């Protein structure tokens, strides 16, 4: 049985509580040196792409010198562990996401960081929903037919995901729990092999990211059954919400910038304002939306609330569904 951490400390983030500045540095002179933007995943993936979009936008508009540093491993927890141990001087930040901020701490007992104690939220960047897809030759044409098939064939339906502990993985498990079905979850090392096996008939369904689905929109071998937003998104207007079958069902991978706890508050606010400004530019908004995301932004306190709310949501899902990663 998974031992869950209490959310009391995280809930303090929702109130906008930030660590008191421990380093004296004038925000108006920031940045006076290279900023390291840590990405806890390999180059070329969705998180890496998002980080480079933001870094390039800040460089173009404000002439900031930002170096993207990829530190993959253990579902993003290795990289965030490094950030937690870095100097809180305003020149170390990371692009965190739902899996390593609000899911993995409740799945694994050996996480090397405490989200509430080790990080200072800076700003939300984007939200990316999941899409339930199947091969077009499968007999189920909608979510209800897939659920009916799974109920008639317990344990036979295979549902793929891009990796153990990812939002797609936990979304699939949450879906099975809410639908009252028994399925076989099949983790892959990324979206590409999962998509290949779906097309090849090795798995029946796949909770895929929106970019993975958008790249296959014209593929007649793919059928998108539902999206995990409460309303359709412009990038996939003909994909109905999963909530139409399971009321209230919603899931997304949210990204945002974080810094080590103790980073001066004035620097955090400076970065927050700068990122919000570039998020309102047509170029960055287009880049983010072209990747299947919803653009976010907002205050430091709002991002703290996102982390707290997602932690409460996903930890309850993990607990209620008795999700255990072996």
N, C-alpha and C positions, 0 to 999 in steps of 0.2 A: 504494500500500500504506500502510495506516495505521501511523504511528509510535506505539508504545505507551509510556506512561510506566511506570517501574518501580514496583513495589508495596512496596518496602522501607520507605519512609517511612510509608505507610498502615498497614502491618502493625504499626508501633509503636503506632498507635491502639488496636489490639486488646489491648495490654498495659496500656491505661489511661493512657498517657502524655499529660499535659496540659501546655500551656505554663505556665511559672512565672508567678505573679501579678506584674503590672507596675504595678498600681494598688492603693494601700492603701485598703481600704473594708471596714467591718465588715459581715459577712453578716447579723448580727442586725438591722441597720437597713435592710436591703434589702426591697423597693425604696422609696426615698425620693422618687422622681420617676417620670414616665411611662416605661413600657417600650415600645419600638418593636418590634413583631413583623412582620418583613418577609415578605411572601408573593411569591415570584418568578413568579406567574401572575396572570391577570386575576381580577377579582371574579366570584363566582358558580360557579367551578369547584370540583372536589373538594378541591384543596389549600387554597383559600381557605375553603371551608366547614369543613374540619378545623381550620384555624387559629382561626377564630372560635369554634368549639366550645370549644377549649382556653382561649382568651382569656376567654371568658365564664365558664367554670367557675372559673378563677383569680380573676376579679373577684368572683364571687359568694361564693366560700369565703374568700378572703383579702383581699378589697377592693383587689387590685392594679389599678392603672390601666394598661391595655394598649391601645395603638393599633395596629390592623392597617394596614400600609402595603403596598399592591399595587405591585410593580415588575416587570411582565411583560417578556418578550423573550427570543428565542433559546433556547427550551426551558427557561427557568428560569435560564440562566447569567448573564443581565444582573443580575438581582436578587442572586444569590449573589456576584457580583463586587462589588456595592455593599457587601454585608455584610463581605466580606474587607477592604475599605478603611475600614470604620467603626471608631469608637473602642471598644476592648475594656474598657468600664467596667461591663458587666453590664446596660446599658440598650439594647443592640442584639442582637437575635436573629432567627433566620429559621426557617421550617419547610422543611427540606430534604426531598428525596425521592430515590428510587433513580435516577431519570433524570439529575438534575443532580449527584448525589454519586458515583454508581458506574457510570454509562453514558457520559454525554456527555464526560467527560475522556478516554475511550478512542476516541471517535468523531471528535472535532474537535481540531484543532491550535491553535486560537486561543482556548481557554478562558482567561479573565482571572483565574483563581484556581487554587490548588493545594490540593486537599482536605486533604491531610495537614499542610500547613504553615500554611494560612490559617484553619482552623476548629478549634474545640474542641467535640467532641460533648457534648450535655447529656443527652438522654433520648429513647428510642424512644417513638413515639406509637401507630402503627397499621400494619397490613399489609393491602394490598388485592390480591387475586389477579385474574387475567384470566379471561375466559370466552370460549371459542370458540363463536360462534353462526353459524347459517346461516338463510336463508329457509326456511320450512316446506315450500315447494313444490319444494325441491331434491331430487334423487334419493338423496342420502346421508343415512342415518338415524343414523349414528354416525361416530366418528373414523376407524375402519378403512375404511369405505366412502368417506369423503372422500379418504383417502390413496390408495386404489385408483383412484379417479376421476382424481386428479392424476397418478398414474403412467401411466395410460392416455392422458392428455391433457396432455403436458408444456407448461407455460407458459400453459395456458388458465385455470387456477383463479386467480381474483382474490381477494386477501386484504386487507381494509381495516384501517386503524388510525387512532387519533386524532391522529397527528402524527409526523413524522419524528424519530427518536431517542427516542421515548417507550418506556416499558416494553412497551406493546402492539406497537409496531413491531418492537423487537428480539426480543420473544417470538415473533412471527410468523415472523421470519427464522430464529430458533433452531428452531422447530417444523419448518419446511421442511427445514432441514439435517438434523435428527435423523430425520425421516421419509424422507429421501432423495427429495424431490420438488422439482420446479421450479414456482414460482408467480410471479404478478405482484403485487407489493406496492403498495397504493394508499393513500398518506397523505392525511389530511384535516385540516382546522383544527378539531379537536374531535370529540367522540363523536357529537353530534347529526347533523351532515351525513353521517357514515359510516353511522349507523343508518338515516337516510332513504334512502340509496342502496342499502343492503341490502334494505330493504323494497320499494324500487322496482326491484330486479333489476339494478342497475348493477354490483354486486359480489356475489361468491358467498359469502364468509365474512368474519368480522370478529372480531378479538380485542378484545373490549369490556371495560370495567371492570364490576365487580359492580353498582354503582348503575345503570348504563345498562341492564343486563340485568334487574335487579330491577324497574325501572319498566315493563318489557315482559313480565313473567311471565304476564300473562293475555292477551297478544296471540297469537292463533292463527297469525299469520304468521311467528312467530319459533320457531326450534328451537335450544335450547342443547345442544351436543354434549359439552362437557367444560369442567372448571375446572382451573386450574393449581396447585391445592393437592394435597398427597398424600392428603388425606382430604376428603370432602364438608364443606361449611360449613353451619351451621344456617339461614342466610338462603336458601340454594339447595340444599336437601337431596336433591333428585332429579337434580342434575347430577353425573355421575360424574367422577372425576379423570382428567385427560389421561394421567397416569402409568399408568393401566390399559392404555393402548395403547402408550405410549412409557415404559417403566419408568424411574422416577426423575425424570421431567420435572416441574419445579417453577419457578414464576416469580411474582413479586409486586412491587408498588410499595410500598415501605416509607417511612414518613414519620417524622421526628424533629426535635427542636429542636437547633439549633447556634448557637454564638456565635463571635465573632472570636477567633482565637488570641491568647493573652495575657490573656483575661478571668480575673479572680481565681478560683482553684479553689473557694474557699469560697462564692462567689456561684453558681458552676455547680452545686455540691452542693445549695445552697438551692433553686434552681429545679428540680433533679432531684427532690428530696423533695416539693416542692409539686405538681409535675405527676403524680408517682406517686400522691399522695393523691387528687387529683381524678379520675384515671383509675379509681380504685376506687369512685367514686360511681355510683349507679344511673343518674342522669340522663346523665352524660357517656358512660358505657359504652353506654347505649341509643342515644344520638345517633350514636356512632361505628359501632355495629353496624348501625344502620338505613341507613347509607351503604355497607353491604356489606364492612365491614372486620373484621379480627381485632384486638382491643385488645392492645397490647404493654406498654410500660412497662419498668421495670428500671433497673439502675445505669448510671452514666456509662460504666464499662468495658464493660458489655454492649452499649451502643449503639455504642461504638468498635469492638467486635468485629463488629457487624452491618455497619458501613460497610466494614471491612476484608474481611470474607468476601464481601460483595456485589461489591466492587470486583474481587476475585480471580475470582469466578464470572463476572461479566459481561464482564470484559476477555478471559477465556479463550473465552467464547462468541463474542465479536466476532472474536477472532483465528482460532479454529478454523473458524468459518463464513465467514471472509473477508468480513465485513460492511463495506461501504463506503458512506458517505452522500455522495451527489453533489449 
